Amino acid sequence: MTKQEWKNKTVVREFILLGFGNGPELNSLLFLMFLSTYIATITGNIFIVALVVADRHLHTPMYFFLGNLSCLEICYSSVILPRMLLSYLSEDRSISVRGCFTQYYFFGCLAAAECYLLAVMSYDRYLAVCKPLHYPSRMNRKLCLQLAAASWTSGFLSNSILTFLISNLDFCGPNGIEHFFCDSFPMIKLSCSDTHMAELVTSVVAGVCSLPPFLLTFSSYLYIIITVMRIPSATGRKKAFSTCSSHLIVVILFYWSILTVYVMPHHGTQTSLNKVFSVFYTILTPLVNPLIYSLRNKEVKEALQKQTHKLMAFRALLSVKKKG
């Protein structure tokens, strides 16, 4: 682009997040729905983190990774939902270009980190179920810290490349993003630059961040289910299969929606459908993960009972001191 052509272009200074539509009644309904979801997500995940930290019986690799996942889900939801709730409340859907890139950067980093962390959690369960004799020596404290750190670091490094590429594109108008948050492909569509490289790199990085972790996760749970089916006790087999299958359903839902949005070929008619798919991995997954991964477990229920008894005893002690 020559200097004269650049002067004739209108540089976009803010984007408009078009979301799911407009209208007072629709805005009120969506605000209440997403507010309830956000409160439930934050409450559930904070509860899991607090419980894992407070109860020493939950200081195991499985719950260490679960605590990391809950922390990630808190950050993940907070990158998208508060901004969306504010737009429905104020009816102002504008967001600065810098703010949009910032939101996309942290969203992409956390989404990639979740892919890796889910794979690590599935590998942990594979060792625990299929290699129980080797589990204590293999999944030691040092390895747990390294795997968790690698998941977080890999997520942040991978999306730095995409954010750099997209932020260097030219945006000359229009500025309406066909999405409820700042995402790569909807932003790329608005660019007046050559976007082929950005689109290709986005698909490649998304595939690298999601497809190998998905295959590892799926393979781990497949081996777990095969091992569980060999358990002699019908009751034990049913209980273990129920837990593993519920984990697998959530994992498939998460990866399937991400792969559909970022890796599959894109067409104009997919815009509305991609918004629906995006709801699965940005809003529903952080909501159901605490339920699926923890509240169904016997250890968590026992830890909850212990902490409840401790709280009741502490309250009773306070009341006695006040009376005295």
PyMOL commands that set and color helices and strands:
alter all, ss='L'
color gray80, all
select helices_A, chain A and resi 3-8+24-54+56-58+61-90+97-130+135-138+141-167+184-189+196-229+234-262+268-295+298-323
alter helices_A, ss='H'
color red, helices_A
select strands_A, chain A and resi 14-17+94-96+176-177
alter strands_A, ss='S'
color yellow, strands_A
deselect
rebuild
show_as cartoon
